[in-house]
Amino acid sequence: MHNSRKRCKALQNLQIETDADKALYDLLKVGESEIIFWANTKNISYPFANFQELFIYILKARFERNQSTREQEKSESL
């Protein structure tokens, strides 16, 4: 694939990922009280001070999972 096409595809992927993250942020913001209520009814701990902390927790977990997957794929290709 040509370099400019790869860059264009990478930018398109970044835009999709950013849009998805923004949508998640908005959902957590609007639904925070419902999430807390649901967690309480299920006796699930909700250790976050606010929805932003939950959002960062989710992004960090996804990043760490992706890093782990990349490292595993790299070691398997050796």
C-alpha positions in Angstrom: 0.0 0.0 0.0 1.3 3.5 -0.8 2.6 5.6 2.1 0.0 8.4 1.6 -2.8 5.8 1.6 -1.5 4.3 4.8 -1.4 7.7 6.4 -4.9 8.5 5.2 -6.2 5.2 6.6 -4.4 5.8 9.9 -6.0 9.2 10.2 -9.4 7.7 9.4 -8.9 5.1 12.1 -7.8 7.7 14.5 -11.0 9.7 13.8 -13.2 6.7 14.3 -11.4 5.8 17.6 -11.7 9.4 18.8 -15.4 9.6 17.9 -15.9 6.3 19.8 -14.1 7.6 22.9 -16.1 10.8 22.8 -19.3 8.9 22.6 -18.2 6.7 25.5 -17.4 9.8 27.5 -20.8 11.4 26.8 -22.6 8.1 27.7 -20.7 7.9 31.0 -21.4 11.5 31.8 -25.2 11.3 31.1 -25.5 7.8 32.7 -23.3 8.2 35.7 -26.2 8.1 38.2 -27.7 5.0 36.5 -24.4 3.2 36.5 -23.9 3.9 40.2 -27.4 2.8 41.0 -27.0 -0.4 39.0 -23.7 -1.2 40.7 -25.3 -0.6 44.1 -28.2 -2.9 43.3 -25.7 -5.6 42.3 -23.4 -5.1 45.3 -20.7 -4.1 42.9 -18.0 -1.7 44.2 -17.9 1.7 42.3 -14.6 3.1 43.4 -14.6 6.2 41.1 -15.1 9.7 42.4 -16.8 10.7 39.1 -17.4 9.5 35.6 -14.1 11.0 34.4 -12.2 8.6 36.6 -14.2 5.7 35.2 -13.5 6.9 31.7 -9.7 7.1 32.3 -9.8 3.7 34.0 -11.5 2.2 30.8 -9.0 3.9 28.5 -6.0 2.8 30.6 -7.3 -0.8 30.7 -7.8 -0.8 26.9 -4.3 0.6 26.4 -2.7 -2.0 28.6 -4.7 -4.8 27.0 -3.6 -3.6 23.5 0.0 -3.4 24.7 -0.1 -6.9 26.0 -1.6 -8.2 22.8 1.1 -6.5 20.7 3.8 -7.9 22.9 2.3 -11.4 22.6 2.0 -11.1 18.8 5.6 -9.8 18.6 7.0 -12.7 20.6 5.0 -15.3 18.6 6.4 -13.9 15.4 10.0 -14.5 16.5 
